[in-house]
């Protein structure tokens, strides 16, 4: 029989019961998320299956499901790639400035403003991009078409409204910046203080310390943050639907009025009027987007878990 007082034994038993209850709740929450994810996947698979086996003439475009979804997939990947190319260096620069360069009060204010961008509804970004940003980029698009028209991306003719793939990519970049910035900032802050101070003590400048210590330490975190931002860009709906002047097809021209649509935007625009097999085709395209987004986020998680920087 234990020599510990009865009160201590009762407290220890209570803690064990609390741990057991908490473990059960956490495990249940995890299983619930997996069940919901599995349920969504099964819904998309079963509802989209008729479109995968339907006759080509019954599907939108009349050329089969592959011909229907490939241009949408191209537009989704293209707009997301533009967003990442713009947002990633900008977000990393903001994270480094807030973490290592700015005054503490300014860093707090700037970090709050950047994080606040993540709370802005996508429809607001869409309105801003279509009615404010797009028209003001028209002169730039005309200049790009005149001077760099030999490049396929700026072949023109330039859009008269500014509702182009490049505008959509810029809007998506602004929406992705808060995600990449917040995660990169937290990764940079975890860089061991002794390693930073050692680099400075050896005569390194602040930038040399960042380049030799901070960036290598946070490489995997920045990559995973970028891929999570990619997941956000791939699934964005309303902002892209409101900014793009959709005409279908596959084109690398970023400044013309002819733009491929994205999977999410196409579903949002066509689903209310779709009937019969067209509904199944839209759901099947959603299955493609679900799979791509799942793979992107899974790869991001693998990158985070694969490398544990030395501390």
C-alpha positions in Angstrom: 0.0 0.0 0.0 1.3 3.4 -0.9 2.7 5.7 1.8 1.5 8.8 0.1 -1.3 10.8 1.8 -4.8 10.0 0.6 -5.3 13.5 -0.8 -2.2 13.1 -3.0 -3.5 9.8 -4.3 -6.9 11.2 -5.1 -5.2 14.2 -6.9 -3.0 11.8 -8.9 -6.1 9.7 -9.8 -8.0 12.8 -10.9 -5.1 13.9 -13.1 -5.0 10.4 -14.7 -8.7 10.6 -15.4 -8.3 14.1 -16.8 -5.5 12.9 -19.1 -7.6 10.0 -20.3 -10.6 12.2 -21.1 -8.4 14.8 -22.8 -6.7 12.1 -24.9 -10.1 10.7 -25.9 -11.4 14.1 -26.9 -8.3 14.9 -29.0 -8.4 11.5 -30.7 -12.1 11.9 -31.4 -11.4 15.4 -33.0 -8.7 13.9 -35.2 -10.8 11.0 -36.3 -13.7 13.4 -37.0 -11.5 15.5 -39.3 -10.4 12.4 -41.2 -14.1 11.2 -41.4 -15.2 14.6 -42.8 -12.3 14.6 -45.3 -13.2 11.0 -46.4 -16.9 11.9 -46.7 -16.1 14.9 -48.9 -13.9 12.7 -51.1 -16.5 10.0 -51.4 -19.2 12.6 -52.3 -17.1 14.1 -55.0 -16.1 10.7 -56.4 -19.6 9.2 -56.5 -21.3 12.3 -57.8 -18.6 13.0 -60.3 -18.3 9.4 -61.6 -21.1 9.7 -64.2 -19.3 12.5 -65.9 -16.1 10.4 -66.2 -18.0 7.7 -68.1 -20.5 9.9 -70.0 -20.6 10.4 -73.7 -18.4 13.3 -74.9 -21.4 15.0 -76.6 -23.3 15.2 -73.3 -20.5 17.1 -71.5 -19.8 20.9 -71.7 -17.8 21.5 -74.9 -18.8 18.2 -76.5 -15.3 16.8 -76.5 -15.2 14.7 -73.3 -14.3 15.3 -69.7 -10.5 15.6 -70.3 -11.0 18.4 -72.9 -13.4 20.1 -70.4 -11.2 20.0 -67.4 -7.7 20.6 -68.8 -8.2 24.3 -69.8 -9.6 24.9 -66.3 -6.7 23.1 -64.7 -4.3 25.1 -66.8 -5.9 28.4 -65.7 -5.9 27.3 -62.0 -2.2 26.4 -62.1 -1.2 29.5 -64.1 -3.0 32.0 -61.8 -1.6 30.2 -58.7 2.0 30.2 -60.2 1.8 34.0 -60.9 0.5 34.6 -57.3 3.4 32.6 -55.8 6.1 34.2 -57.9 4.9 37.6 -56.7 3.9 36.8 -53.1 6.8 34.5 -52.0 9.7 37.0 -52.2 7.4 39.8 -50.9 6.2 37.8 -47.9 9.8 36.6 -47.0 11.0 40.2 -47.2 8.2 41.4 -44.9 8.9 38.6 -42.5 12.6 39.3 -42.3 11.9 43.1 -41.9 9.4 42.6 -39.1 11.6 40.0 -37.3 15.1 41.6 -37.6 15.1 45.1 -38.9 12.1 47.1 -37.8 11.5 48.7 -34.4 9.5 46.6 -32.0 6.4 48.9 -32.0 6.5 49.2 -35.8 7.0 45.5 -36.2 3.9 44.8 -34.0 1.8 47.3 -36.0 3.0 46.0 -39.4 2.5 42.4 -38.4 -1.0 43.1 -37.3 -1.8 44.9 -40.6 -0.5 42.0 -42.6 -2.4 39.5 -40.6 -5.5 41.6 -41.0 -5.3 41.1 -44.7 -6.1 37.4 -44.1 -9.5 38.4 -42.6 -10.7 40.4 -45.6 -13.3 38.5 -47.5 -12.3 37.3 -51.0 -15.3 39.1 -52.6 -13.8 42.4 -51.4 -10.5 41.6 -53.1 -12.5 40.7 -56.2 -14.3 44.0 -56.2 -11.1 45.9 -55.6 -9.3 44.0 -58.4 -12.0 44.3 -61.0 -13.0 48.0 -60.4 -9.8 49.6 -59.0 -6.6 47.7 -59.8 -7.5 46.4 -63.2 -8.4 49.8 -64.9 -5.3 51.4 -63.5 -3.1 48.6 -65.0 -4.4 49.2 -68.5 -1.7 51.7 -69.5 1.0 49.3 -68.2 -0.5 46.4 -70.2 -0.5 48.6 -73.3 3.2 49.5 -72.7 4.1 45.8 -72.2 2.3 44.9 -75.4 4.1 47.6 -77.4 7.6 46.9 -76.0 7.6 43.3 -75.0 5.0 41.8 -77.4 7.5 39.4 -78.7 7.3 37.6 -75.4 4.3 35.2 -75.4 3.2 36.4 -71.9 2.7 40.0 -73.2 1.7 39.3 -76.8 -1.5 41.4 -76.6 -3.7 42.9 -77.7 -3.8 44.5 -74.3 -7.2 44.3 -72.5 -9.1 47.6 -72.4 -10.6 46.7 -68.9 -7.6 45.3 -67.1 -9.5 42.1 -66.2 -6.7 39.8 -67.2 -4.9 36.8 -65.9 -2.0 39.0 -64.6 -4.5 41.1 -62.6 -6.0 37.9 -61.1 -2.5 36.7 -60.2 -1.7 40.0 -58.5 -5.0 39.9 -56.5 -4.2 36.3 -55.5 -0.7 37.3 -54.5 -2.1 39.9 -52.1 -4.3 37.2 -50.6 -1.5 34.7 -50.2 1.0 37.2 -48.6 -0.5 37.1 -45.1 -0.3 33.2 -45.0 3.3 33.0 -46.1 4.4 36.0 -44.0 2.9 34.8 -40.8 4.3 31.3 -41.1 7.7 32.5 -42.2 7.9 35.1 -39.4 7.3 32.4 -36.8 9.9 30.1 -38.4 12.5 32.9 -38.4 11.8 33.8 -34.8 12.7 30.2 -33.8 16.3 30.5 -35.1 18.5 29.8 -32.1 19.7 33.1 -30.5 23.2 31.6 -29.8 23.7 30.9 -33.5 22.6 34.4 -34.5 24.8 36.0 -31.8 27.8 33.8 -32.8 27.5 34.9 -36.4 27.4 38.5 -35.4 30.3 38.0 -33.0 32.4 36.6 -35.8 32.0 39.9 -37.7 29.0 39.1 -39.9 26.7 41.9 -40.9 23.0 41.6 -40.2 22.3 40.5 -43.7 25.2 38.0 -43.7 23.8 36.6 -40.4 20.4 36.2 -42.0 21.8 34.6 -45.1 24.1 32.1 -43.3 22.0 31.3 -40.3 18.3 32.3 -40.5 17.5 31.3 -44.0 19.1 27.9 -43.8 17.4 27.3 -40.5 14.0 28.3 -41.8 14.3 26.8 -45.3 11.8 23.9 -44.8 9.4 26.2 -43.0 9.4 28.8 -45.8 8.9 26.0 -48.4 5.9 24.6 -46.4 4.5 28.1 -45.9 4.7 28.7 -49.7 3.0 25.5 -50.5 0.2 26.3 -48.0 -0.2 29.6 -49.8 -0.3 27.7 -53.1 -3.2 25.7 -51.6 -5.1 28.9 -50.9 -4.5 30.2 -54.3 -5.6 27.0 -56.0 -8.9 27.0 -54.2 -9.8 30.7 -54.5 -13.2 31.3 -56.1 -14.9 34.6 -56.0 -11.9 36.9 -56.4 -10.8 35.1 -59.6 -14.4 34.9 -60.9 -14.9 38.7 -60.4 -11.5 39.7 -61.8 -11.1 37.5 -64.9 -12.7 38.2 -68.2 -13.4 34.6 -69.0 -13.3 33.3 -72.6 -12.0 29.7 -72.1 -9.2 28.1 -74.0 -5.5 27.7 -73.2 -3.2 30.7 -73.6 -0.1 32.1 -72.0 -1.0 35.6 -72.8 -1.4 37.4 -69.5 -2.6 40.8 -70.6 -5.3 40.1 -73.2 -9.0 39.9 -72.7 -8.9 36.2 -73.6 -8.3 34.3 -70.4 -8.7 30.7 -69.3 -11.0 30.1 -66.3 -10.1 28.3 -63.1 -11.8 25.2 -61.7 -13.2 27.0 -58.7 -14.4 30.0 -60.6 -16.0 27.9 -63.2 -17.9 25.9 -60.6 -19.1 29.0 -58.9 -20.3 30.7 -62.1 -21.9 27.6 -63.9 -23.3 25.6 -61.0 -26.5 27.6 -60.4 -27.7 27.0 -64.0 -26.3 23.5 -64.5 -28.6 20.5 -64.8 -28.2 16.8 -65.3 -24.8 15.5 -66.4 -23.4 19.1 -66.4 -23.7 19.1 -62.6 -21.8 15.8 -62.4 -19.1 17.3 -64.7 -18.7 20.3 -62.4 -18.5 18.0 -59.4 -15.9 15.9 -61.1 -13.8 19.0 -61.8 -14.1 19.8 -58.1 -12.7 16.3 -57.4 -9.7 17.2 -59.5 -9.2 20.4 -57.6 -9.7 18.5 -54.3 -7.0 16.0 -55.2 -4.5 18.7 -56.3 -5.1 20.7 -53.1 -4.8 17.6 -51.0 -1.5 16.7 -52.6 -0.1 20.2 -52.2 -0.9 20.3 -48.5 0.3 16.8 -48.0 3.7 17.7 -49.5 3.9 20.8 -47.4 3.3 18.6 -44.3 6.0 16.2 -45.4 8.5 18.9 -45.9 7.8 20.2 -42.4 8.3 16.8 -40.8 11.2 15.7 -42.9 13.9 18.1 -41.7 14.4 19.2 -38.1 16.9 22.0 -38.1 19.7 21.8 -35.5 19.2 23.9 -32.4 
